[in-house]
Amino acid sequence: MTHNTAPVVIVGSGLAAWTVARELRKLDKRAPITLISRDSGDFYSKPMLSNALASGKTAAQLVNSTADKIAQQLGVTVQAHTDVTGVDRASKTVQTSQGTVSYAKLVLATGAAPIRVALAGNAANQVLSVNDLADYDRFRQKIAGRQRITIMGAGLIGCEFANDLALGGYEIDVVDPGLQAMGRLLPDTVAQHLQSALQQAGIRFHWGTSVQAVDARHGSLQVQLANGQTLATDAVLSAIGLRPRIALASACGLTTNRGIVVNSQLETSDPDIFALGDGAEIDGQVRSFVMPIMQAARVIATQLAGTPAALTWPVMPVVVKTPAMPVVVVPPPAQAKGEWSSTHSEDGVSARFASAEGKLLGFALAGSSTALKNQLVSALSADLV
């Protein structure tokens, strides 16, 4: 890229933000880079938040590299504990709680925030979520010395937390309005296999209902469900999903929908502004898993270094961290037409989603069948050509 006094400014400090910085530095040793973070800016693996409690890891132990250390390694300026309050696209400046920052190119890696639902009860404000290190630290302190935890949501994160907390010796209730574990990702056969293993680990599921109220009574919490059942618990964790943070982009006039809308070059409606991660929408989808984020970060870095690049998606398996029943899934495309078929073994299940012509479009594996991952990735890659 042509170097001038204005840096590449990256808003955010999660995997998406730091990967853009790392990849750009590989391609351009001199490009000025400023990273603005609402928190410390320390680098850690967000997926670890849902499986670190059983091992007793503190928030500090989850940090892979402090912001100061990684900033020195990459030659990046970090503005930590700084809120971004606005973007002026005409003057190419970012307004922050610490002043104004000019940019040559801007990267929005603002992520997503936990979805909060309105609940009744005098302890509704005690419902917790874990979306960053500070949340993890709060949750860990809240459940220290406690026994019973209720989890709202049986999606990927809810199941991972349930398994990890059960391994840590907690009694777990999971409440979900659906009828199976990870209903948005898994076919019924694989979901039932996972659910059975989690139940054998002591986890109780409450299907077809939702949390309506949380009240504090006699030193514990009472969780009222829509089906009339009441659960006694010590803490409530909400894992019902994330909503992309689009307010900053929307306020400065960028096109937004569910997320910040970007093209295959990861450009927003302003070609000098890019977006990726949990907050970006590509082809109508928000791809929030690690592999898509890494892929998008490399494309942005290449663009920032002055070489045209466009995003292509390789086959990207999602590995679910549920030791009770390991699961690997590549969901079929959202509008794909086809059917699931399953093959069972004594301790595993393999499900494949294929078109009427027999073309493999996705798969889900559980237990010992996860050994088929590489074989099916190769087959799916060939069928996607």
SULMO-V810890 format. One record per run of one state. SS is the DSSP state (~ for helix, > for strand, _ for the rest). FROM is the first residue (numbers start at 0). TO is the last residue. If there is no record, write none. Layout:
{{SS:FROM:TO} {SS:FROM:TO}}
This chain:
{{_:0:5} {>:6:10} {_:11:13} {~:14:26} {_:27:31} {>:32:35} {_:36:41} {>:42:43} {_:44:44} {~:45:49} {_:50:58} {~:59:61} {>:62:64} {_:65:65} {~:66:73} {_:74:75} {>:76:78} {_:79:82} {>:83:87} {_:88:91} {>:92:95} {_:96:97} {>:98:107} {_:108:110} {>:111:113} {_:114:118} {>:119:119} {_:120:122} {~:123:125} {_:126:126} {>:127:127} {_:128:131} {~:132:142} {_:143:146} {>:147:151} {_:152:154} {~:155:166} {_:167:169} {>:170:175} {_:176:186} {~:187:199} {_:200:202} {>:203:206} {_:207:209} {>:210:216} {_:217:218} {>:219:224} {_:225:228} {>:229:232} {_:233:233} {>:234:237} {_:238:240} {>:241:243} {_:244:245} {~:246:250} {_:251:254} {>:255:255} {_:256:258} {>:259:261} {_:262:265} {>:266:266} {_:267:271} {>:272:274} {_:275:275} {~:276:278} {>:279:281} {_:282:283} {>:284:284} {_:285:288} {~:289:303} {_:304:316} {>:317:319} {_:320:325} {>:326:329} {_:330:337} {>:338:344} {_:345:346} {>:347:353} {_:354:358} {>:359:366} {~:367:383} {_:384:384}}
